[in-house]
């Protein structure tokens, strides 16, 4: 079973075996989830930065009127869904 030592600053190094199994690397966030009398660790994989640039750029920026119309249409759709 992998183990780690707590430093005087309250830090631990996650053993390589555990990092590999969780697919975590430098910069990833690790959550500590209360479970019974202990904690479970879970890696938060992926971030907004990972998806940056995946969508193509629109041919032109939307106008304020187009944005307002889109917001209004979405609001009407939400209202219609709430009533059904």
HUQUIKA-V63208 format. One record per residue. RES is the residue in three letters. PHI is phi in degrees with one decimal (* if undefined). Layout:
BEGIN
[[RES,PHI] [RES,PHI]]
END
This chain:
BEGIN
[[UNK,*] [UNK,-64.9] [UNK,-140.1] [UNK,-141.8] [UNK,-105.5] [UNK,-79.3] [UNK,-83.2] [UNK,-64.8] [UNK,-91.0] [UNK,79.0] [UNK,-106.7] [UNK,-131.4] [UNK,-98.8] [UNK,-71.2] [UNK,-57.3] [UNK,-54.7] [UNK,-56.9] [UNK,-72.0] [UNK,-58.1] [UNK,-63.7] [UNK,-65.9] [UNK,-86.3] [UNK,56.8] [UNK,-106.2] [UNK,-142.5] [UNK,-50.0] [UNK,95.5] [UNK,-69.9] [UNK,-96.4] [UNK,-117.8] [UNK,-93.1] [UNK,-111.3] [UNK,-107.7] [UNK,-58.0] [UNK,-151.1] [UNK,62.8] [UNK,-94.3] [UNK,-135.1] [UNK,-134.0] [UNK,-110.0] [UNK,-102.7] [UNK,-141.1] [UNK,-83.6] [UNK,-90.8] [UNK,-93.5] [UNK,84.2] [UNK,-154.5] [UNK,-59.8] [UNK,-60.8] [UNK,-64.5] [UNK,-100.3] [UNK,-58.8] [UNK,86.8] [UNK,-73.3] [UNK,-89.2] [UNK,-69.6] [UNK,-71.5] [UNK,-67.1] [UNK,-62.4] [UNK,-154.5] [UNK,-66.7] [UNK,-72.5] [UNK,-80.9] [UNK,-59.4] [UNK,-61.7] [UNK,-63.4] [UNK,-64.2] [UNK,-59.9] [UNK,-64.1] [UNK,-64.0] [UNK,-64.0] [UNK,-63.1] [UNK,-62.9] [UNK,-62.4] [UNK,-64.3] [UNK,-65.0] [UNK,-64.0] [UNK,-63.0] [UNK,-63.6] [UNK,-63.4] [UNK,-67.0] [UNK,-67.0] [UNK,-82.7] [UNK,-89.4]]
END
